[in-house]
């Protein structure tokens, strides 16, 4: 794949510098309360470790905290109790001071209205769901060359990432994520608008003085944008669901929060067929367990219509949601409950009012994660990754369900190391397009991983993007010309930048 700087490829990369925690500075570090949060590795911290950093106070590192960090969904504000050893180790990390440039995005930081649920969400706790554990067949496929239309990075000297991308009505793109390079707080929600060539039209930040992230974006009927994410700057608890609306040029129209005394996150938002939006996430303020799946239905102005929680007495989370043909909703995520040995893929189906119709778990004795779901042809396709099945470590994990949630087929594929899918979608030819990251293929530690399958989940081709450092894909969309737009982040410039890639429709 040949690119030039005129096409938006990154300039020559600089070496990434890591801090090393030495044994000699432990006593001094133990006196520190504020430090930085590990977001890089799911491992025990000890002297000599290399760690990635983002500013936040930290406390005890629980199983739930590690799970959220490992998924790339750091929840710093929920870590409120001080753990001296963790603080001591993490405070040793050095950081780069951020000098905003004249092109800093516009910042909106007015405190939003906080909305607790209309009433405490109804909790659905049915009998244990059906669990499917039969191992699928494993498929191996070789990489293919693809044609790249453009490959751009955006950001400053801090950490910037794109998490959700959407093609706009005029053929351009809108991306939402988070930034520590610009804005009012340690991390702000970052909304970026480009033209069809991927060139920036405008960028905005949203939030307060603490941590605010945008995680999912959709375009409203009037050309504006609705973003869902989470905030520790505003709201009733440590972290609350954060919902805001802009006009077509990114000017804030309204913002609001949802949650209780604990922590809530929104990971996905979708338009509802009868107007308004459905939000999927998690809560530890309401529900039956340590962490419950959380759905919120709002009208076009962000007013809550209903909310519901789902799960058992352990950890249950949903990361993706779609509206079903019958007007209900189907969501996918993970569960540590229902007799799961590790983590099982978790799928929930509701009616139009959020009432539980069925739920299913899938997996075996390892880690099995449903990170995305889509609807088509009287059924659902679940996309994620598994360590229970496959060749090595984590492999791509696809499950096809009928309308009743019964498995029709499964597919597992990947290489010799780690291969994970974060988001997927059905394509015009009936197949699937998948995005995530891989350590099995490519040039670096993690590479952005694009996979195309047929209608039965058999891989047709894949491609990787990135250099020798970390490059991760979060979401993709099939574009109106039949190509794909991808977003995520790249560490190739020595600091984390938002990564936007457009792939040609003739691929491969």
N, C-alpha and C positions, 0 to 999 in steps of 0.2 A: 504494500500500500504506500504510494508515493504522495506526499503532500508538500506544500510550500507554505511559508509564513503568510503569503497573500491569501491562502485558502483558510487561514485560521488555525493552522497547526501550532502547538506550543513552541516557544523558542527553546534553544538548547537548555537542557535541564541542569539544575544545580544539585549538589549532594545534599541529601537530607541528614540533619544532625539529630542524634538522640542523646538524652541525658542518661547517665548511669548512676544508680544509687550506690554510694559507697558505705561501708560499715562505719567509717570514722565520724560521719556527721549525724549519726542517729540521735544523740542526746540533744543537740541543737534543734533538730527537726521535730522532736517530740513536743516542743513548746509551741509549735505552729498550729493554729486552728484552721486557717484557710489554706487550701492547697488545690490540687488539680485532680481531675477524675480520670481514671484509666478507662479508655474506650477501645483499646487495641487488642488485648488478648484475654481470653478466658482461662486464667492460670493463677496459681498462687504467687503473690508478690513477695520478693525477697531481695536482699542486697545483690547488686549486679544485674538486675533485670533492666531491659530496655522497655520504656513505656511511652505510649502516645498520650497526649494531654489535651484537656480543655478546661478552662477555669470554672470552678465551682467548689463550695465546701463539701466535704465528704464525711461519712460516718461509717457505721458497721456495714460490711459488704455481705449481704445476705444472698441466699440462692436466687431469689427473685431479681435482685440487683444485677447479679452476674448474668442471668438470662437476658435481661434487657440490654446490658452492655454488649453481650455477644451478638445479639441481633442487630447491633448498630443503632439501638434506640435508647440512648443514654437518658436516664431520668435523674439528673443531679439533685433536683430540689427535694426528691423523696428521701434522700439519704441525709437525714437530719441529725441523728445522734452521732457524737464525735467518737471515732475510733482512733486512738493515738497512733497505733502502729501504721494503719493505712494512711493517715495524714502525714506521718513522718516520711514514709517511703515516697508518697506522691509529690510532696512539696519540693523534693529535690529536683524535679523536672524544670529545665529552663524554658523560657518562652521568648518569642520575638515580639518586641514592642510594635504596635500597629500605628502607622502614620497615615491617616486618611488622605486620599488624593482628591484633587479638585472634582473628580468625577464620582465622588461618593454618592450612593443612592439617596434619594429623599427619605427622611425618617419620619414616621408617624408614631407618636408615643403617648397619646392621650389615654388615660385609664378607661377601659371599656366597662360597660354595664355588666354586672355579674348576675347570672341567672342560675339559681339552684333549680333542680327539676321541679316541674309543676307539682308533683308529689314525689316521694321517694320512688325510684324506679321499681316496677314490678319485677320480682325475681322468679325465674323459671328454673326449677330444679327437678327434672323428671327422673325416672329410673335410669340406671347407667345405660349409655347409648351402645348400640352395636359396634363392636370392634372388629376390624378386618386385619388379619395378620399374615395372610398367605404371601410368600415372597414372589415378586414379579420377576419376569425375565430381565436380564441386563443386556443392553445394546451398547456397542462401541462404534463411534463414527469419527472420521478424520476431518480436520478443519478444511474450509474452503475459502478462497479469496473472494472478497466482496468489494464493490465499488463504493467509495465514500464520497458523498457530495460535499460535506464540510465537517470539520472537527474543530470546535472552538472551546476555549476556556474563559472563565469569568471569575473575578474576585480580586482581593487585595493581598495584604501580607499576613492575614490571619487564616482562619479555616472557613472555607466556603464550599457548600455542596448543593447539588440539585437532587431533589427527592421525587418530584412529580412533574411530568411534562404533558402538555396538551396542545394539539394543533388548534389554532384559532380560526375563526370564520373567514379571515382574509388570507389564509394560507401561511401565516407566520406561526410563532410558538410562544407559549407562556410557560415558565418554569418556576416552581416554588421550592424552597429549601431553607437553609439557615446560613448565617454569616456571623463571624466574629471580627471581620475586617471593617465593617461599617455598622452604623446604627447607634442606638442609645444604650444598649445593655451589653452584657458579656457575650450573648448570642441573640440575634434578632431574626425574625422571619424575613426571608429574602425573596422578593417577587421580581422576576426578570421577564421582560418582553422583548422578543426579537422579530425581525422580518423573516421572509421565507428563506433567505440566505443565511440565517443564523446570526445576523449582525444586530447588536443591541439597539433597541429603540428607546427604552427607559428601564430603570431599576428603582425599586423602592424597598425600604425596610420598615418593619412594624414590630412594636413591642415596647417594653419598659426597661427598667434598669437591671433586670435579672435575665433569665433564660427564656427565650421565646422562639419557637420553631414552627414553620409551616411544613406540613407533611403531605397534603393532597390539595389539588386545585382543579376546579371546573369552570367553564365559561358560562355566564348567565345569559339569559335570552336577550338582554339589552346590550350585550357586548362586554360587560364588566366581568369581574372574577370573584369567585367565592373560594376561600381557603380555610381548611381545617388543620389544626395542629395542637400544640399545647404550650402553656405558659406558666412560669413561676413568678412573673411580675405582677399579675393581677389575679383576682378570683378569691374563692372561699377557702382553699386548702393549700397544700404544698405545691401541687401542680394541678392545673385545671385544663379541661378542653378549651381550646381557643378557636373561635370562629370569627372571621371578618370578611367584609364585602368591599370591593372597590369598583370604581367606574372603569371605563375602557382604557384610561391612561394612568391607572394605578392610584388615583386619589381615594382616600379612605372615605367610605360612606357610613359604615357602622362596624362595630366589633362587640363581641360578647363572650362570656365564659360560662361553662357548665361544670358543676362538680360539688363535692361536699368537703368535709374536713380532711380527707385523705388526698390521694393522688388519682388523677384521671388523665388519660391521653387519648387523642384522636389520631388514628392512622389512615383513615380513608373517608372520602365523601363522594357521594354520587347524587345526581339529580333524581328526584322521584317523578314518576309518570304523571301524577296529578298535581304537580307543582311543589316547590320546596325541595328539601334535601334530606338524605339519610346519612348519618355519621356512624362509623364503626370505630370502636376503641376498647378501652379497659378501665376498670375502676376498682379501688380498694376502699372507697367510701360507702358503697352500697353493695348489696348482694349477699351470697351465701358463703363465699370462700375467701381465701387470702387475696385473690385478684380475680375479678369476674369479667367476662365479655360484656360489653356495654354498647347498646344501640340507642341513638337519639334521633328522633324525627323532628325536623323544624320546618316552618313555613318559609316563604321567600324573604322575609325580613329577619330571619334568625330566631323567631319565637318558638319555643318548644311546644310540640304537639303531644308527644309522649316519649318515654324512655323506658328501657327494659334491660335487665341484667340476666346473664345465662351462665350456667356452670355448676360445679359441685363445691366441695369444701376445700379445694386446693387452688391451683393457679390455672385459670382459663382465660385466653386472650384471643381476639380476632384482629387480623391485620388488613382484611380486604372484604368488600361487600358488593353485591350486585342485586338489582331488582329482578325477580323471577317473572315468568310469563303470566302467572296468576295474580300478580300484584303484590305478592309477599317479597321477602328478602332472603338471600342466602349469603352467609358469611363464613370465612375460613381463618383458622389460626392454629393454636396449640393448646394442649391441656396436659397438666401433670396429674390430673385426677382420674377418676373412673378406672382405677387399678392399673394405670399406665406405669410401666417399669422405668422408662426415661421420660421423654416427652412424646406424645402422640399427636398426629395431625387431627384437627378438630373442625367439624363442619356443622353449622347450625342453620336450620330452615325455619322461617317464621311466616305468619300471615301478614296481611297489610297493616295490622295494628301492633305488630311485634310479638303476638302470641306464638309460643313455641309449637311447631308442628312435628319436627324431629331433629335429632342431632346424632352424629356419627363420629367415631374415632377410627383412625387407621394407623397401623404401625406394628412394631414388634418390640424388642428389648433395647433398642438403641434410641436415637434422637430422630424423630420424624416430624417435619415441620410443613404445615400448609401455609404458604405465604401469600398466595394469590388465588383467585377463583374467577371464572367467567361462565357465562350462560350461552348455550346454543343447542338447537336441535333437540328440544325436549329433555334437557339434562344440563349437567354442570361439569366443568373440568377444573380440578384442583391442581395447583402447581406449587412446588417447593423443593425440599431436599430431604434426604434420609441417610442415616448411618446404620439402619437395621438391614437394609438390602443394598445390593450393588457390589462393586469391585473393591473399593477402598474408601476409607474415611467417609465423606459425604458425597452422595451422587444426586443428580437430578431425579426428582420423584414426581410423576404425573399419575393422577387418578381420574378416571372418567366415571361419573355417577349418573344414574337415571333420575327422574323427577322425585322418586321416593328415597333417594339417597343410597341406593344399592350400587355396589361397584360393578362396572361393566368391563373395564380393563385397567391395568396399571402398566407403567413403563418406568424403568430406571436406566440411566446411562451416565457416562462420565469417563474420566481418565484415571490415572494412578493415584491422584491426590484428592483435592477438595474441589467440588463443583456444586454451586448453589444457585438456585433460581429465586429471585426476589419478586418479580412481577411477570405476568404473561397475559396474552390476549389471543382470542380467535382471529384468524386472518380471513381475507375475502375468499381464498381458495379452500376454506374449511379446515386448514391446519392451525398450528399454534406458532406464535412468535414469543420467545422467552428471553428475559434479561436477568443477569446476576453477575457473579464473579467466579473465577476459577484459579486454582494454583496448579492444575494439571497441565494446562496449555498456556501458550503465550510467552511474553518476554520477562515478566516481572514476578514480584511476590504475589500480588493479586492482579489479575487482568479482568477488565470488563468482558463479559461473556454473552454473546448473542447467538441464539439457537433457533432454527426453524424446523418444525416437524410437519408430518402429514396429519390427516384427520384421525389416525389411530395412535398418535403420539410417537411414531417412529421418526427419529431425527433424520433430516434430509441434508442439512449442512450447519456448520457453526463458524463463528469468527471471534477473535479476541482483539481488544483494543488496549493500548497503553504501552508503557515503557518498563523500566526495571524496578520501579517502586510500586506503589499501591494505586490501582485503578479499579473502581467499582461501579457497576451499573445498578440503578435502583428501579427505574421504570422506563417503559417504551410505549409507543402507540404506532399503529399502522397509519401512514399518512394517506391523503386523498389520491396521491399518485401511485400508491401501491408499495412505497418504500417504508422506512422505519425511522422514527426519531427517538433517540435514546438520551437519558440524562443520568448523572451520578456525580462522581468526583474523581480527581486525579491528584496524586502527590508528586508528579514528575517535576514540578518547578521548585521543590523544596518547601512549599507550603501548600495546603490543600485548596484546590480550586474547583469550582463548578465545571462540569464536563458535559458538553452538548455535541452530539454526533448525529448526522443525517446519512442514512444508507440508501443507495440508489434502488429504484424499484426493479431493476433487472437482475438484482442479486439472486443467486450467484451467476 
